[in-house]
Amino acid sequence: MNLGTVGTGWITESFIEAAKLSGKLNLTAVYSRTDEKAKHLAHTYNAAYFFTDLEEMAKSSEIKAVYIASPNSVHFEQALTFLKNKKHVICEKPIFSNTAELEKAYQIAEENGVYLFEAIRNIHTPNFRILKEKLHMAGNLRSAILPYMKYSSRYDLFLQGEEPNIFSSTYSGGALVDLGVYPLFLAIGLFGEPQKVTYYPVKLRSGIDGSGTLILEYQDFVCTILCSKISDSVLHCEIQGEKGTFVLEDAAPISEIKFLDCHTKESEIFSVAQEEKDMVYECINIAEIIETNNDQEYEKLKQWSNFVLRVTEEARKQNNIVFGVER
């Protein structure tokens, strides 16, 4: 399937490499606002075409699907441009700024007979599927703690008075939507939509969250998500039940799954070796959904993206974190 990309950062290059590894997606065209960057990316990855005009790219018959990895705040308008031109869209997480944008985009996708996906790597991996299959071994769940905290080098720029995209409300940034979505997707994929959401952020001068604690309340247990762009953590993820505890080295990638039995005190490893470029699994899954018109799998992914965005939107609303596109 011929693929186009929007964006020239490291995440775009990672996706291009994973797409090639998948054998399902063939990079055909790239877009950048500047001619120099577009040419360089096309030359580096042997793309036949490069564009500096998004509308022109969207109209091209040379691509069937596009991957968007631009600043968060422009995802929606760019996605609509491609959807209206009957191109499948794979949009890097967070897919959009709010649920109103998501609902509108899904409507446009359906009207044009194409698919819209959120690119979120951890839920497509073999180890996520193993964890979901084995989760019953923990018995009745009582608690989950899912940290994802990575100090960003761009925070140094923020401290010097600048405002990088990820620390800007203008560009729909913040710790929860940038890093918190990894453990949040993990929670939604494993436990479903929570009954109640409460968020305790550390707000920065730009009005967004540099870090925060997200509490997801379920019927019989609580899931605590820790996210940060302004500090580091060495904590593992834990899912605790009455029969045992699952320990994950990280929420993304899910490289190791260990189960600790409460009664026997024995431990067992369930994880398998995965590709280092783990975005390959989302490339394969998305391409196969398109190829086979697998609407059942598509609807599941749509629902998960919807639940995640509802949670982050509610969390922001509680704390008056307002994005520029919402003003």
C-alpha positions, 0 to 999 in steps of 0.5 A: 500500500502506497504511503505518504507522510506528514512531518519530518521529525524523528517519530516520522523516520521511526514510522517510515522504518517500521513501515518498511519492515512491515512489508505492508506499507511502501513509502511513496511521498513525503510532505514538509513545509520547506522544500529543503526538508521535503527533498532531504527526507524523500532522498533519505528514504527513497520516496518518489515524490515530495510535497510542500503543498498539503492539498496537492499531496492529498489529491495525489493518486500515488498514495492510498494512506498517509501518516501524520506526525505534525504538531498536535494542534494541526492534526485535525485540519490536516487529517480532514484534508486527506480524508476528504480526498479519500485517503486513509489516515494514520494520525500520531498520538494524541490523535486530536485535541478533543472529542468534538474533533474526533467525532467530526473526523470519523464522520468525514472518514465514513462519508468518504469510505476510508479509515482513520486510525490513531498511531499508538504502538503499545496496544498492537504488540504481541506482548499486549495481547499476551497480557490481555489473554493472561490477565484473568490469572490475577483474579479480582483486580484491586489496584493498578499503577502505571507510570510513564515519566521521561524528562524531556530535553525540551524542558531545558528550553522551557526553563530558559524562557522558550515554549516548545510545542510539547509545553505549549497550549497553542500546540495542544501539548502537555504530559498527559496527552504526550506520555500519559496516553501510553499507560492510559491506552494500556488501561483502556485496552485492558480494563475498559472505560473508567467510571470516574476520572480525577486528574492532579496536574503540575501546571506550568506557566504556559497553562499546560501540565508538566506532570500529573497523577491520573486516577481512574476509578473502576467498580472494584479497583483504582488505576493510578497513572503517573506521567511527566515530561519534567522528571524521570522515574524507574518505577515498573508498572504493576497490575495487582489482583487477589491471586497475583500481580503482573509486573511490566518493565514499561508501558511502552514498549511492553518488553517484559511481563512477569506474573507473581503468584500471591499464594505460591510466591512463584514467578513466571515470565510470559513476554516474548521477544519483540522487534526493536522497531515496535511500531511495526506491529501497528503498521501491520495491523492497520494495513491488514484492517484496510486490506481486509475491511476488518470493521470489527477490529476497526470499531474496537480501535475507534472505541479505545481512541474515543475513551482515551480522548474522553478521559484526557478531555475530562482531566483537562476540563477539571483543571482548566487546561485549555488548548488554543484550538478551543479558545 
